[in-house]
Amino acid sequence: VRAVRVSAAGQMLMLGGRLGASLFAAYEQLQLALLANAEAHFNLANLYQATGRDEQVAPHLRAALARSPAFSPAAIALGQWLDQQTPGAGLPLLQEQVRTYPDDANLQHALGLARIRARQLRTGIQALQRAHRLAPDNSQYAWVLAVALHGERERALQLLRDQVRQHPANRPLRLGLISYLPAGEERDRLLNELRDLNPDDPVVQAARLQTGMTRKSIRTWGDQ
């Protein structure tokens, strides 16, 4: 039972949940017994960040990378942590990691976001595009890229259309595409499909109220 509780503590920690001090302590002791593993250092860094022990975060992330240089979650977390302390400080680390592991989509995505935060929009979008090419089925990468392409509306639209076809139940993608579209048949069809997925979706309700349509009439285009 204790092992299950400690495992659950790790899951809650990754999700940002609140835990009691005893569970935190048990989880910490478990990870301290596994310091030969990169994942243990990564888990400890997350624990110390969540509990305000900031001085121990970066050392454990660096220790994770020392044990497993290809462990991208640690590299990304360290880059983000350094950026939080000093804007732009994590960028050199991520750039070096991408040079070493250019086919890691997670690193490319993180580098793209870091460059955009540093106001390097063009090279940031390029990194986001590489991440999308490496992981074309990752809807989160596609969504972030579409947002970054806000100045190239047609490219963003096509990207979102392709992703909605691949992931029809993904609500953020569908809402993103709806937000890019003017009133018309395509937008109505997307709303109808969203209604089929969840008749009580707030976006469907808002669209119905805005246009004065009944639930039945919102399907007008789809029934034509």
Sequence and secondary structure as in RCSB ss.txt:
>XXXX:A:sequence
VRAVRVSAAGQMLMLGGRLGASLFAAYEQLQLALLANAEAHFNLANLYQATGRDEQVAPHLRAALARSPAFSPAA
IALGQWLDQQTPGAGLPLLQEQVRTYPDDANLQHALGLARIRARQLRTGIQALQRAHRLAPDNSQYAWVLAVALH
GERERALQLLRDQVRQHPANRPLRLGLISYLPAGEERDRLLNELRDLNPDDPVVQAARLQTGMTRKSIRTWGDQ
>XXXX:A:secstr
 HHHHHHHHHHHHHTT    HHHHHHHHHHHHTTTTSHHHHHHHHHHHHHTT GGGHHHHHHHHHHH TT HHHH
HHHHHHHHHHSTTTTHHHHHHHHHH TT HHHHHHHHHHHHHTT HHHHHHHHHHHHHH TT HHHHHHHHHHTT
TSHHHHHHHHHHHHHH TT HHHHHHHHHHS SSHHHHHHHHHHHHH TT HHHHHHHHHHT  TTGGGHHHH 
